[in-house]
């Protein structure tokens, strides 16, 4: 995030440290993005939703922070992007068994994509981000006009 234009000059002329504003906005943004993504995640066992984690806001330079929301479950990509129809064959045994039916192979019809990350990030960007920035900036400006310093 960079502050530019006359408003940016106003903040810099006040001598305020905007680092706290940027860090808090990044933390709130990570919370909101995590919430958006997990709410869009399909629920069967809950393992995928529980595996979605957010990082801490990490400093990347002067008044710059970074964070991410991710999962390390191997099948998350199949839920996000879907799969095309495919044949399932056994890896370790001679046959597959599903609900009492034994077979050497099974034709999987494929799965529709959930796009929980794509939709969750778009919802965050288009709906939640502006509100988070406005709220944190209002708190920051109110503290500054009251002679307080945010740390």
N, C-alpha and C positions, 0 to 999 in steps of 0.2 A: 504494500500500500504506500503510495506516495501522496503527499499533500502538495497541491500546486495551486496556482492562481492567487487571487487576493486573499481568500480565506486561509490558504497555506501561509502566506506572508503574515497574516494576522496572528496565527498560532505561533509562528517562529518569533515574531516581534514581542509576544507576551513572555517569551523565555521559558515556556512550559516544556516539560519533557513529555512528548507525545508517545513515548515508548509504552507506558502503562496502558494508554488507550488502545494502541495497536495490539498489544499482547492480550488484553481482555476481550477485544473484539474477535481475535483469532480463536481464543478459547471458547467463547460463546458460539462462534461459527462452527467449530468442530462439534460441539454438543448438538446444535441444530441439524447439521448434516448427518451425524450418526443417527439421530432420531428419525429423520426423513427416510434414510436408507433402511433402517431396521423395520419401520412400519410398512415399507413396500416389499419386504422379504417374505416369500411364501413360507407358511408354517406347516411342517409335518411333525417333526420331532422337536423342533426348536433349536437343534444344534447349529444350524446355519446362522440363524438370527443371533444366538449367543456368541458365535465366533466373530462377529463383526465388532471390531475394536477401533477406538480412536486413539491417536497418539497425543502426547503432550504438545503444546505449542512450543516450537523450538526456534530459538533466535537464528536469524540468517543474515544479520547485519544491523546497521543502525535503523531503528524503528521498523524492522522487518521480521516477521515470524512466519513459520510454516508448520503445517500439521497434516495428517492424513487419516482417512477412515478406510479400513481394509479388513480382509479376512485371509486366513491361510488354509482354509478347507479346500482340498483338491477339487471337490465337485461344485464349488461355488460358480466357476466359469460356465458349467453346463446349465446351471439354473439361470445365470445372468443372460447368456447368449442362446440358450436352447440347444437342442441336438437334432440332427436329421435322422430319419429312420436308419436303423443299423441292426446287424446280427450280433447277439450276445452268445459267446461260447465259453465253456468252462476253462479256467486257468489251471486249477490245481487238481480237479477231480475229473472223472470220466463223463459226468453228466451234471446238468443243472436241476435244481428242484425248487419249484415255486408253488406254494399252497398245495402240496401233495402231488403235483404233476412233475414227472421226471422227463427231461428231454436233453438231447445232445446240443441243441441250439434253440434260441428263442429270437423271434423277430420283434425288435422294439420299434414301436411306431414313431419314435422321436418325441421330443418335448418342446413345448412352446417356450420362448424366452420370457423371463420375468422382468428383465431390465431394471432390477431394484436399485442398482447403483446409478445407472443412467437417469432414471426417473427421479430418484431421491436427490441427486445432485442438482438436476434441473429445478425441482421444487425448492430446494434450498436457495439456489441462485436467483430464481424468479420471484419467490414469495417471501422468504425469511431473511435474506441477507440485508436488504434495505432497512428493515425494522431493527435488526440487531445494531447496525451501524448508527442509525438515528438515536436509539436508546443510549448507547454508550457515549456518543458524542454529546448528547444532552447532559448526561451525568458529568462528563468531563468539563463542559463549559460552565455548568452550574457550580461545580467545585472551584473552578478557576475564578469565577466572579465572586465567590464567597471568601476568596483568599486562601483556599485549601490547596494542597498539592496531592495529586493522586500518585501513589507508589505501588 
